[in-house]
């Protein structure tokens, strides 16, 4: 992969970071990277270690965790706010990445975290895929 391809892939990834709540699909992201959809998917995975959909859902779940910690929105409202259209798919993906359901996560007490630098908090709160054979983090 050449430097020009990496720059275009980063533009698509930056778009996912900014517009995570928008209805983004692979063809739209591929257009951002000036690539065909298939080439974009293969190149994105090779460059970043996960599929574009996986990356986008991780961004959405990160934001959902923050909204759920606030506690003023229902799980359905959070699902819609982060750009998911199916509550069932959102809940399944949240549970897969976080290790507990959105409702259980919302009900659990959370520290305010005011004294923790944002860069450290992000490192520890970023969702990661929990495998069935591994205990949750």
N, CA, C and O atoms as a GROMACS GRO file, in nm:
protein
  548
    1UNK      N    1   0.085  -0.117   0.000
    1UNK     CA    2   0.000   0.000   0.000
    1UNK      C    3   0.090   0.124   0.000
    1UNK      O    4   0.188   0.131   0.074
    2UNK      N    5   0.056   0.221  -0.084
    2UNK     CA    6   0.139   0.340  -0.093
    2UNK      C    7   0.087   0.451  -0.001
    2UNK      O    8  -0.022   0.442   0.055
    3UNK      N    9   0.167   0.554   0.012
    3UNK     CA   10   0.135   0.666   0.102
    3UNK      C   11   0.007   0.736   0.060
    3UNK      O   12  -0.072   0.777   0.145
    4UNK      N   13  -0.015   0.751  -0.068
    4UNK     CA   14  -0.136   0.818  -0.117
    4UNK      C   15  -0.262   0.741  -0.075
    4UNK      O   16  -0.361   0.803  -0.036
    5UNK      N   17  -0.258   0.608  -0.083
    5UNK     CA   18  -0.373   0.528  -0.039
    5UNK      C   19  -0.397   0.545   0.110
    5UNK      O   20  -0.512   0.557   0.154
    6UNK      N   21  -0.290   0.548   0.189
    6UNK     CA   22  -0.305   0.566   0.334
    6UNK      C   23  -0.367   0.702   0.368
    6UNK      O   24  -0.449   0.711   0.459
    7UNK      N   25  -0.328   0.805   0.296
    7UNK     CA   26  -0.386   0.938   0.318
    7UNK      C   27  -0.536   0.935   0.289
    7UNK      O   28  -0.615   0.992   0.364
    8UNK      N   29  -0.574   0.870   0.180
    8UNK     CA   30  -0.716   0.863   0.145
    8UNK      C   31  -0.794   0.778   0.246
    8UNK      O   32  -0.907   0.811   0.279
    9UNK      N   33  -0.732   0.670   0.294
    9UNK     CA   34  -0.798   0.586   0.396
    9UNK      C   35  -0.815   0.664   0.526
    9UNK      O   36  -0.918   0.651   0.592
   10UNK      N   37  -0.717   0.746   0.562
   10UNK     CA   38  -0.730   0.828   0.684
   10UNK      C   39  -0.843   0.930   0.670
   10UNK      O   40  -0.912   0.959   0.767
   11UNK      N   41  -0.861   0.983   0.549
   11UNK     CA   42  -0.972   1.077   0.526
   11UNK      C   43  -1.105   1.009   0.553
   11UNK      O   44  -1.195   1.067   0.614
   12UNK      N   45  -1.119   0.885   0.507
   12UNK     CA   46  -1.243   0.810   0.531
   12UNK      C   47  -1.258   0.779   0.679
   12UNK      O   48  -1.368   0.789   0.734
   13UNK      N   49  -1.149   0.740   0.745
   13UNK     CA   50  -1.155   0.712   0.888
   13UNK      C   51  -1.190   0.839   0.966
   13UNK      O   52  -1.268   0.833   1.061
   14UNK      N   53  -1.132   0.952   0.928
   14UNK     CA   54  -1.164   1.079   0.994
   14UNK      C   55  -1.310   1.115   0.974
   14UNK      O   56  -1.374   1.170   1.064
   15UNK      N   57  -1.363   1.084   0.857
   15UNK     CA   58  -1.506   1.109   0.832
   15UNK      C   59  -1.591   1.024   0.926
   15UNK      O   60  -1.692   1.072   0.978
   16UNK      N   61  -1.552   0.898   0.948
   16UNK     CA   62  -1.625   0.812   1.042
   16UNK      C   63  -1.618   0.869   1.183
   16UNK      O   64  -1.717   0.865   1.257
   17UNK      N   65  -1.504   0.922   1.222
   17UNK     CA   66  -1.489   0.981   1.354
   17UNK      C   67  -1.579   1.103   1.371
   17UNK      O   68  -1.639   1.122   1.477
   18UNK      N   69  -1.590   1.186   1.268
   18UNK     CA   70  -1.670   1.308   1.274
   18UNK      C   71  -1.820   1.282   1.259
   18UNK      O   72  -1.902   1.339   1.330
   19UNK      N   73  -1.854   1.195   1.165
   19UNK     CA   74  -1.993   1.177   1.125
   19UNK      C   75  -2.048   1.042   1.168
   19UNK      O   76  -2.133   0.985   1.098
   20UNK      N   77  -2.002   0.988   1.282
   20UNK     CA   78  -2.043   0.855   1.327
   20UNK      C   79  -2.194   0.840   1.339
   20UNK      O   80  -2.246   0.730   1.323
   21UNK      N   81  -2.265   0.949   1.368
   21UNK     CA   82  -2.410   0.942   1.388
   21UNK      C   83  -2.488   0.950   1.257
   21UNK      O   84  -2.610   0.933   1.255
   22UNK      N   85  -2.419   0.976   1.148
   22UNK     CA   86  -2.482   0.984   1.017
   22UNK      C   87  -2.494   0.844   0.957
   22UNK      O   88  -2.420   0.754   0.995
   23UNK      N   89  -2.586   0.826   0.863
   23UNK     CA   90  -2.598   0.695   0.797
   23UNK      C   91  -2.485   0.675   0.695
   23UNK      O   92  -2.500   0.705   0.577
   24UNK      N   93  -2.373   0.624   0.743
   24UNK     CA   94  -2.258   0.600   0.656
   24UNK      C   95  -2.259   0.454   0.610
   24UNK      O   96  -2.287   0.364   0.688
   25UNK      N   97  -2.227   0.434   0.484
   25UNK     CA   98  -2.214   0.298   0.432
   25UNK      C   99  -2.082   0.287   0.358
   25UNK      O  100  -2.016   0.387   0.331
   26UNK      N  101  -2.044   0.166   0.326
   26UNK     CA  102  -1.914   0.142   0.263
   26UNK      C  103  -1.902   0.215   0.129
   26UNK      O  104  -1.797   0.275   0.105
   27UNK      N  105  -2.002   0.214   0.042
   27UNK     CA  106  -1.985   0.289  -0.083
   27UNK      C  107  -1.959   0.438  -0.062
   27UNK      O  108  -1.878   0.497  -0.134
   28UNK      N  109  -2.026   0.500   0.034
   28UNK     CA  110  -2.004   0.642   0.061
   28UNK      C  111  -1.863   0.666   0.114
   28UNK      O  112  -1.796   0.761   0.074
   29UNK      N  113  -1.818   0.579   0.204
   29UNK     CA  114  -1.683   0.593   0.258
   29UNK      C  115  -1.578   0.565   0.151
   29UNK      O  116  -1.473   0.629   0.149
   30UNK      N  117  -1.606   0.470   0.063
   30UNK     CA  118  -1.514   0.439  -0.046
   30UNK      C  119  -1.500   0.559  -0.140
   30UNK      O  120  -1.392   0.587  -0.190
   31UNK      N  121  -1.611   0.631  -0.163
   31UNK     CA  122  -1.605   0.751  -0.245
   31UNK      C  123  -1.516   0.857  -0.179
   31UNK      O  124  -1.443   0.928  -0.247
   32UNK      N  125  -1.523   0.867  -0.046
   32UNK     CA  126  -1.438   0.961   0.027
   32UNK      C  127  -1.291   0.927   0.003
   32UNK      O  128  -1.208   1.017  -0.010
   33UNK      N  129  -1.259   0.799  -0.002
   33UNK     CA  130  -1.122   0.753  -0.022
   33UNK      C  131  -1.086   0.740  -0.170
   33UNK      O  132  -0.974   0.701  -0.204
   34UNK      N  133  -1.180   0.772  -0.258
   34UNK     CA  134  -1.159   0.762  -0.403
   34UNK      C  135  -1.118   0.621  -0.444
   34UNK      O  136  -1.025   0.601  -0.523
   35UNK      N  137  -1.191   0.522  -0.389
   35UNK     CA  138  -1.163   0.381  -0.419
   35UNK      C  139  -1.295   0.310  -0.447
   35UNK      O  140  -1.402   0.360  -0.412
   36UNK      N  141  -1.286   0.194  -0.509
   36UNK     CA  142  -1.405   0.110  -0.522
   36UNK      C  143  -1.437   0.053  -0.384
   36UNK      O  144  -1.350   0.048  -0.297
   37UNK      N  145  -1.560   0.011  -0.365
   37UNK     CA  146  -1.603  -0.039  -0.233
   37UNK      C  147  -1.521  -0.160  -0.190
   37UNK      O  148  -1.478  -0.168  -0.075
   38UNK      N  149  -1.499  -0.254  -0.279
   38UNK     CA  150  -1.423  -0.374  -0.244
   38UNK      C  151  -1.278  -0.343  -0.211
   38UNK      O  152  -1.223  -0.393  -0.113
   39UNK      N  153  -1.217  -0.260  -0.294
   39UNK     CA  154  -1.078  -0.223  -0.269
   39UNK      C  155  -1.067  -0.145  -0.138
   39UNK      O  156  -0.972  -0.164  -0.061
   40UNK      N  157  -1.163  -0.057  -0.112
   40UNK     CA  158  -1.164   0.021   0.012
   40UNK      C  159  -1.171  -0.072   0.133
   40UNK      O  160  -1.093  -0.056   0.228
   41UNK      N  161  -1.262  -0.168   0.131
   41UNK     CA  162  -1.275  -0.259   0.245
   41UNK      C  163  -1.146  -0.337   0.270
   41UNK      O  164  -1.101  -0.347   0.384
   42UNK      N  165  -1.089  -0.392   0.165
   42UNK     CA  166  -0.964  -0.468   0.181
   42UNK      C  167  -0.849  -0.380   0.229
   42UNK      O  168  -0.773  -0.419   0.317
   43UNK      N  169  -0.838  -0.263   0.171
   43UNK     CA  170  -0.730  -0.172   0.209
   43UNK      C  171  -0.747  -0.120   0.351
   43UNK      O  172  -0.650  -0.108   0.425
   44UNK      N  173  -0.869  -0.088   0.388
   44UNK     CA  174  -0.895  -0.038   0.524
   44UNK      C  175  -0.857  -0.144   0.627
   44UNK      O  176  -0.791  -0.114   0.726
   45UNK      N  177  -0.897  -0.265   0.602
   45UNK     CA  178  -0.864  -0.374   0.696
   45UNK      C  179  -0.713  -0.396   0.704
   45UNK      O  180  -0.658  -0.419   0.812
   46UNK      N  181  -0.646  -0.390   0.590
   46UNK     CA  182  -0.501  -0.408   0.589
   46UNK      C  183  -0.431  -0.295   0.664
   46UNK      O  184  -0.332  -0.318   0.733
   47UNK      N  185  -0.482  -0.174   0.650
   47UNK     CA  186  -0.417  -0.058   0.712
   47UNK      C  187  -0.447  -0.045   0.860
   47UNK      O  188  -0.358  -0.010   0.938
   48UNK      N  189  -0.571  -0.074   0.901
   48UNK     CA  190  -0.613  -0.046   1.039
   48UNK      C  191  -0.649  -0.170   1.121
   48UNK      O  192  -0.680  -0.157   1.239
   49UNK      N  193  -0.645  -0.287   1.061
   49UNK     CA  194  -0.667  -0.410   1.136
   49UNK      C  195  -0.811  -0.445   1.165
   49UNK      O  196  -0.837  -0.540   1.238
   50UNK      N  197  -0.906  -0.372   1.110
   50UNK     CA  198  -1.047  -0.404   1.126
   50UNK      C  199  -1.124  -0.350   1.006
   50UNK      O  200  -1.074  -0.265   0.932
   51UNK      N  201  -1.245  -0.400   0.988
   51UNK     CA  202  -1.326  -0.357   0.875
   51UNK      C  203  -1.377  -0.215   0.898
   51UNK      O  204  -1.380  -0.169   1.013
   52UNK      N  205  -1.416  -0.145   0.792
   52UNK     CA  206  -1.474  -0.012   0.810
   52UNK      C  207  -1.598  -0.016   0.900
   52UNK      O  208  -1.617   0.072   0.985
   53UNK      N  209  -1.683  -0.117   0.882
   53UNK     CA  210  -1.803  -0.129   0.966
   53UNK      C  211  -1.764  -0.150   1.112
   53UNK      O  212  -1.824  -0.090   1.201
   54UNK      N  213  -1.666  -0.235   1.137
   54UNK     CA  214  -1.621  -0.259   1.274
   54UNK      C  215  -1.568  -0.132   1.338
   54UNK      O  216  -1.597  -0.104   1.455
   55UNK      N  217  -1.491  -0.054   1.262
   55UNK     CA  218  -1.437   0.071   1.314
   55UNK      C  219  -1.549   0.169   1.345
   55UNK      O  220  -1.549   0.231   1.452
   56UNK      N  221  -1.644   0.183   1.254
   56UNK     CA  222  -1.755   0.275   1.274
   56UNK      C  223  -1.838   0.235   1.396
   56UNK      O  224  -1.876   0.320   1.476
   57UNK      N  225  -1.865   0.107   1.411
   57UNK     CA  226  -1.943   0.062   1.526
   57UNK      C  227  -1.866   0.083   1.657
   57UNK      O  228  -1.928   0.113   1.760
   58UNK      N  229  -1.736   0.070   1.656
   58UNK     CA  230  -1.658   0.098   1.775
   58UNK      C  231  -1.671   0.245   1.814
   58UNK      O  232  -1.686   0.277   1.932
   59UNK      N  233  -1.666   0.334   1.716
   59UNK     CA  234  -1.685   0.478   1.744
   59UNK      C  235  -1.824   0.502   1.803
   59UNK      O  236  -1.839   0.577   1.900
   60UNK      N  237  -1.925   0.437   1.744
   60UNK     CA  238  -2.062   0.457   1.793
   60UNK      C  239  -2.079   0.404   1.935
   60UNK      O  240  -2.146   0.466   2.017
   61UNK      N  241  -2.019   0.291   1.963
   61UNK     CA  242  -2.030   0.233   2.098
   61UNK      C  243  -1.955   0.318   2.198
   61UNK      O  244  -2.001   0.335   2.311
   62UNK      N  245  -1.840   0.374   2.161
   62UNK     CA  246  -1.768   0.467   2.249
   62UNK      C  247  -1.857   0.582   2.289
   62UNK      O  248  -1.866   0.617   2.407
   63UNK      N  249  -1.922   0.641   2.192
   63UNK     CA  250  -2.011   0.755   2.220
   63UNK      C  251  -2.132   0.711   2.300
   63UNK      O  252  -2.177   0.783   2.388
   64UNK      N  253  -2.184   0.594   2.270
   64UNK     CA  254  -2.300   0.541   2.344
   64UNK      C  255  -2.264   0.522   2.492
   64UNK      O  256  -2.346   0.551   2.579
   65UNK      N  257  -2.144   0.473   2.519
   65UNK     CA  258  -2.103   0.456   2.658
   65UNK      C  259  -2.106   0.589   2.733
   65UNK      O  260  -2.152   0.596   2.847
   66UNK      N  261  -2.057   0.694   2.669
   66UNK     CA  262  -2.057   0.826   2.733
   66UNK      C  263  -2.200   0.874   2.758
   66UNK      O  264  -2.229   0.928   2.864
   67UNK      N  265  -2.287   0.855   2.661
   67UNK     CA  266  -2.427   0.898   2.678
   67UNK      C  267  -2.498   0.816   2.785
   67UNK      O  268  -2.577   0.871   2.862
   68UNK      N  269  -2.470   0.687   2.790
   68UNK     CA  270  -2.533   0.602   2.892
   68UNK      C  271  -2.483   0.637   3.031
   68UNK      O  272  -2.560   0.630   3.128
   69UNK      N  273  -2.356   0.675   3.044
   69UNK     CA  274  -2.304   0.715   3.175
   69UNK      C  275  -2.372   0.840   3.226
   69UNK      O  276  -2.390   0.857   3.347
   70UNK      N  277  -2.411   0.929   3.135
   70UNK     CA  278  -2.484   1.051   3.177
   70UNK      C  279  -2.614   1.014   3.247
   70UNK      O  280  -2.652   1.076   3.346
   71UNK      N  281  -2.682   0.913   3.195
   71UNK     CA  282  -2.803   0.862   3.259
   71UNK      C  283  -2.933   0.934   3.229
   71UNK      O  284  -3.037   0.896   3.283
   72UNK      N  285  -2.931   1.036   3.145
   72UNK     CA  286  -3.054   1.110   3.118
   72UNK      C  287  -3.126   1.066   2.991
   72UNK      O  288  -3.231   1.120   2.958
   73UNK      N  289  -3.071   0.969   2.919
   73UNK     CA  290  -3.133   0.919   2.797
   73UNK      C  291  -3.164   0.770   2.812
   73UNK      O  292  -3.092   0.698   2.882
   74UNK      N  293  -3.270   0.727   2.747
   74UNK     CA  294  -3.302   0.584   2.746
   74UNK      C  295  -3.206   0.514   2.650
   74UNK      O  296  -3.137   0.579   2.571
   75UNK      N  297  -3.202   0.384   2.656
   75UNK     CA  298  -3.117   0.307   2.566
   75UNK      C  299  -3.160   0.331   2.421
   75UNK      O  300  -3.075   0.342   2.333
   76UNK      N  301  -3.288   0.338   2.397
   76UNK     CA  302  -3.338   0.363   2.261
   76UNK      C  303  -3.294   0.500   2.211
   76UNK      O  304  -3.253   0.513   2.096
   77UNK      N  305  -3.301   0.601   2.295
   77UNK     CA  306  -3.258   0.736   2.256
   77UNK      C  307  -3.108   0.738   2.226
   77UNK      O  308  -3.064   0.805   2.132
   78UNK      N  309  -3.031   0.667   2.305
   78UNK     CA  310  -2.886   0.659   2.282
   78UNK      C  311  -2.860   0.587   2.150
   78UNK      O  312  -2.775   0.631   2.071
   79UNK      N  313  -2.930   0.480   2.125
   79UNK     CA  314  -2.916   0.404   2.001
   79UNK      C  315  -2.936   0.496   1.880
   79UNK      O  316  -2.856   0.494   1.787
   80UNK      N  317  -3.039   0.574   1.882
   80UNK     CA  318  -3.070   0.666   1.771
   80UNK      C  319  -2.967   0.779   1.765
   80UNK      O  320  -2.925   0.818   1.656
   81UNK      N  321  -2.926   0.831   1.881
   81UNK     CA  322  -2.831   0.943   1.886
   81UNK      C  323  -2.696   0.909   1.826
   81UNK      O  324  -2.628   0.996   1.772
   82UNK      N  325  -2.656   0.783   1.835
   82UNK     CA  326  -2.524   0.744   1.781
   82UNK      C  327  -2.532   0.692   1.638
   82UNK      O  328  -2.430   0.650   1.582
   83UNK      N  329  -2.650   0.694   1.578
   83UNK     CA  330  -2.662   0.660   1.437
   83UNK      C  331  -2.704   0.518   1.406
   83UNK      O  332  -2.702   0.477   1.290
   84UNK      N  333  -2.741   0.441   1.507
   84UNK     CA  334  -2.789   0.305   1.483
   84UNK      C  335  -2.938   0.308   1.455
   84UNK      O  336  -3.012   0.386   1.515
   85UNK      N  337  -2.983   0.223   1.365
   85UNK     CA  338  -3.125   0.221   1.330
   85UNK      C  339  -3.199   0.104   1.391
   85UNK      O  340  -3.322   0.103   1.394
   86UNK      N  341  -3.127   0.005   1.440
   86UNK     CA  342  -3.189  -0.113   1.499
   86UNK      C  343  -3.145  -0.127   1.644
   86UNK      O  344  -3.026  -0.143   1.673
   87UNK      N  345  -3.240  -0.122   1.735
   87UNK     CA  346  -3.209  -0.137   1.877
   87UNK      C  347  -3.150  -0.274   1.906
   87UNK      O  348  -3.058  -0.286   1.986
   88UNK      N  349  -3.201  -0.377   1.841
   88UNK     CA  350  -3.149  -0.512   1.861
   88UNK      C  351  -3.004  -0.526   1.818
   88UNK      O  352  -2.922  -0.583   1.890
   89UNK      N  353  -2.972  -0.474   1.699
   89UNK     CA  354  -2.833  -0.479   1.651
   89UNK      C  355  -2.741  -0.396   1.739
   89UNK      O  356  -2.629  -0.436   1.769
   90UNK      N  357  -2.789  -0.279   1.780
   90UNK     CA  358  -2.711  -0.193   1.869
   90UNK      C  359  -2.682  -0.265   2.001
   90UNK      O  360  -2.568  -0.267   2.047
   91UNK      N  361  -2.784  -0.324   2.060
   91UNK     CA  362  -2.766  -0.393   2.189
   91UNK      C  363  -2.672  -0.512   2.176
   91UNK      O  364  -2.589  -0.536   2.263
   92UNK      N  365  -2.686  -0.587   2.067
   92UNK     CA  366  -2.598  -0.703   2.044
   92UNK      C  367  -2.454  -0.659   2.030
   92UNK      O  368  -2.364  -0.717   2.091
   93UNK      N  369  -2.431  -0.558   1.949
   93UNK     CA  370  -2.294  -0.510   1.926
   93UNK      C  371  -2.236  -0.448   2.053
   93UNK      O  372  -2.119  -0.469   2.084
   94UNK      N  373  -2.318  -0.372   2.128
   94UNK     CA  374  -2.274  -0.313   2.254
   94UNK      C  375  -2.230  -0.423   2.350
   94UNK      O  376  -2.123  -0.415   2.411
   95UNK      N  377  -2.313  -0.525   2.363
   95UNK     CA  378  -2.282  -0.637   2.454
   95UNK      C  379  -2.156  -0.709   2.409
   95UNK      O  380  -2.074  -0.747   2.493
   96UNK      N  381  -2.139  -0.727   2.279
   96UNK     CA  382  -2.019  -0.793   2.226
   96UNK      C  383  -1.893  -0.713   2.257
   96UNK      O  384  -1.791  -0.771   2.295
   97UNK      N  385  -1.899  -0.581   2.242
   97UNK     CA  386  -1.780  -0.499   2.261
   97UNK      C  387  -1.753  -0.463   2.407
   97UNK      O  388  -1.637  -0.452   2.448
   98UNK      N  389  -1.858  -0.443   2.485
   98UNK     CA  390  -1.843  -0.395   2.622
   98UNK      C  391  -1.847  -0.508   2.725
   98UNK      O  392  -1.785  -0.499   2.830
   99UNK      N  393  -1.919  -0.614   2.693
   99UNK     CA  394  -1.927  -0.726   2.786
   99UNK      C  395  -2.051  -0.725   2.873
   99UNK      O  396  -2.068  -0.814   2.956
  100UNK      N  397  -2.136  -0.626   2.857
  100UNK     CA  398  -2.264  -0.621   2.926
  100UNK      C  399  -2.362  -0.543   2.840
  100UNK      O  400  -2.322  -0.468   2.752
  101UNK      N  401  -2.491  -0.562   2.868
  101UNK     CA  402  -2.594  -0.496   2.787
  101UNK      C  403  -2.594  -0.345   2.813
  101UNK      O  404  -2.545  -0.300   2.916
  102UNK      N  405  -2.647  -0.267   2.719
  102UNK     CA  406  -2.656  -0.123   2.742
  102UNK      C  407  -2.734  -0.088   2.869
  102UNK      O  408  -2.697   0.004   2.941
  103UNK      N  409  -2.842  -0.161   2.895
  103UNK     CA  410  -2.922  -0.135   3.016
  103UNK      C  411  -2.842  -0.161   3.142
  103UNK      O  412  -2.847  -0.083   3.237
  104UNK      N  413  -2.768  -0.271   3.144
  104UNK     CA  414  -2.684  -0.303   3.261
  104UNK      C  415  -2.573  -0.200   3.277
  104UNK      O  416  -2.542  -0.159   3.389
  105UNK      N  417  -2.514  -0.157   3.167
  105UNK     CA  418  -2.408  -0.056   3.173
  105UNK      C  419  -2.464   0.076   3.226
  105UNK      O  420  -2.400   0.142   3.308
  106UNK      N  421  -2.581   0.114   3.180
  106UNK     CA  422  -2.645   0.238   3.224
  106UNK      C  423  -2.680   0.233   3.372
  106UNK      O  424  -2.668   0.334   3.442
  107UNK      N  425  -2.725   0.119   3.421
  107UNK     CA  426  -2.769   0.104   3.559
  107UNK      C  427  -2.652   0.101   3.658
  107UNK      O  428  -2.669   0.134   3.775
  108UNK      N  429  -2.534   0.062   3.611
  108UNK     CA  430  -2.418   0.051   3.698
  108UNK      C  431  -2.366   0.190   3.734
  108UNK      O  432  -2.362   0.278   3.648
  109UNK      N  433  -2.325   0.211   3.860
  109UNK     CA  434  -2.268   0.342   3.895
  109UNK      C  435  -2.133   0.363   3.827
  109UNK      O  436  -2.053   0.270   3.814
  110UNK      N  437  -2.109   0.486   3.783
  110UNK     CA  438  -1.984   0.521   3.714
  110UNK      C  439  -1.920   0.637   3.786
  110UNK      O  440  -1.988   0.729   3.831
  111UNK      N  441  -1.787   0.633   3.798
  111UNK     CA  442  -1.715   0.746   3.854
  111UNK      C  443  -1.722   0.863   3.758
  111UNK      O  444  -1.728   0.845   3.637
  112UNK      N  445  -1.721   0.981   3.814
  112UNK     CA  446  -1.723   1.101   3.731
  112UNK      C  447  -1.598   1.110   3.646
  112UNK      O  448  -1.603   1.158   3.533
  113UNK      N  449  -1.484   1.065   3.700
  113UNK     CA  450  -1.361   1.065   3.623
  113UNK      C  451  -1.303   1.202   3.598
  113UNK      O  452  -1.222   1.219   3.506
  114UNK      N  453  -1.342   1.301   3.677
  114UNK     CA  454  -1.297   1.438   3.653
  114UNK      C  455  -1.146   1.453   3.671
  114UNK      O  456  -1.085   1.537   3.606
  115UNK      N  457  -1.087   1.372   3.757
  115UNK     CA  458  -0.944   1.387   3.782
  115UNK      C  459  -0.858   1.304   3.687
  115UNK      O  460  -0.735   1.307   3.697
  116UNK      N  461  -0.918   1.230   3.598
  116UNK     CA  462  -0.844   1.146   3.504
  116UNK      C  463  -0.832   1.222   3.372
  116UNK      O  464  -0.933   1.268   3.318
  117UNK      N  465  -0.711   1.236   3.319
  117UNK     CA  466  -0.695   1.303   3.189
  117UNK      C  467  -0.775   1.231   3.081
  117UNK      O  468  -0.787   1.108   3.082
  118UNK      N  469  -0.829   1.307   2.989
  118UNK     CA  470  -0.914   1.251   2.884
  118UNK      C  471  -0.843   1.144   2.802
  118UNK      O  472  -0.904   1.045   2.762
  119UNK      N  473  -0.712   1.163   2.776
  119UNK     CA  474  -0.639   1.065   2.694
  119UNK      C  475  -0.629   0.931   2.767
  119UNK      O  476  -0.631   0.826   2.703
  120UNK      N  477  -0.617   0.934   2.898
  120UNK     CA  478  -0.610   0.810   2.976
  120UNK      C  479  -0.748   0.747   2.985
  120UNK      O  480  -0.762   0.626   2.969
  121UNK      N  481  -0.849   0.829   3.011
  121UNK     CA  482  -0.986   0.777   3.019
  121UNK      C  483  -1.027   0.711   2.888
  121UNK      O  484  -1.089   0.604   2.890
  122UNK      N  485  -0.992   0.771   2.776
  122UNK     CA  486  -1.028   0.715   2.645
  122UNK      C  487  -0.961   0.579   2.625
  122UNK      O  488  -1.021   0.487   2.569
  123UNK      N  489  -0.836   0.567   2.671
  123UNK     CA  490  -0.763   0.442   2.655
  123UNK      C  491  -0.834   0.328   2.731
  123UNK      O  492  -0.838   0.215   2.682
  124UNK      N  493  -0.888   0.358   2.847
  124UNK     CA  494  -0.950   0.254   2.928
  124UNK      C  495  -1.099   0.234   2.899
  124UNK      O  496  -1.154   0.130   2.933
  125UNK      N  497  -1.163   0.331   2.836
  125UNK     CA  498  -1.306   0.316   2.808
  125UNK      C  499  -1.334   0.275   2.665
  125UNK      O  500  -1.450   0.252   2.630
  126UNK      N  501  -1.231   0.266   2.579
  126UNK     CA  502  -1.254   0.226   2.440
  126UNK      C  503  -1.303   0.082   2.438
  126UNK      O  504  -1.240  -0.006   2.496
  127UNK      N  505  -1.414   0.058   2.370
  127UNK     CA  506  -1.466  -0.078   2.362
  127UNK      C  507  -1.372  -0.170   2.287
  127UNK      O  508  -1.310  -0.130   2.189
  128UNK      N  509  -1.362  -0.292   2.334
  128UNK     CA  510  -1.285  -0.395   2.265
  128UNK      C  511  -1.371  -0.519   2.255
  128UNK      O  512  -1.457  -0.544   2.340
  129UNK      N  513  -1.349  -0.595   2.153
  129UNK     CA  514  -1.428  -0.716   2.131
  129UNK      C  515  -1.400  -0.815   2.242
  129UNK      O  516  -1.284  -0.848   2.268
  130UNK      N  517  -1.506  -0.863   2.309
  130UNK     CA  518  -1.494  -0.961   2.415
  130UNK      C  519  -1.526  -1.097   2.357
  130UNK      O  520  -1.638  -1.118   2.309
  131UNK      N  521  -1.433  -1.188   2.360
  131UNK     CA  522  -1.455  -1.323   2.309
  131UNK      C  523  -1.522  -1.405   2.417
  131UNK      O  524  -1.504  -1.379   2.536
  132UNK      N  525  -1.601  -1.505   2.375
  132UNK     CA  526  -1.676  -1.588   2.469
  132UNK      C  527  -1.585  -1.657   2.569
  132UNK      O  528  -1.626  -1.682   2.683
  133UNK      N  529  -1.462  -1.690   2.531
  133UNK     CA  530  -1.371  -1.762   2.621
  133UNK      C  531  -1.295  -1.671   2.715
  133UNK      O  532  -1.226  -1.718   2.806
  134UNK      N  533  -1.307  -1.537   2.696
  134UNK     CA  534  -1.234  -1.443   2.780
  134UNK      C  535  -1.328  -1.378   2.881
  134UNK      O  536  -1.445  -1.353   2.850
  135UNK      N  537  -1.280  -1.351   3.001
  135UNK     CA  538  -1.362  -1.276   3.095
  135UNK      C  539  -1.368  -1.129   3.053
  135UNK      O  540  -1.273  -1.080   2.991
  136UNK      N  541  -1.478  -1.056   3.083
  136UNK     CA  542  -1.484  -0.914   3.047
  136UNK      C  543  -1.376  -0.835   3.119
  136UNK      O  544  -1.333  -0.872   3.228
  137UNK      N  545  -1.330  -0.724   3.057
  137UNK     CA  546  -1.222  -0.644   3.116
  137UNK      C  547  -1.264  -0.580   3.246
  137UNK      O  548  -1.185  -0.509   3.309
   0.00000   0.00000   0.00000
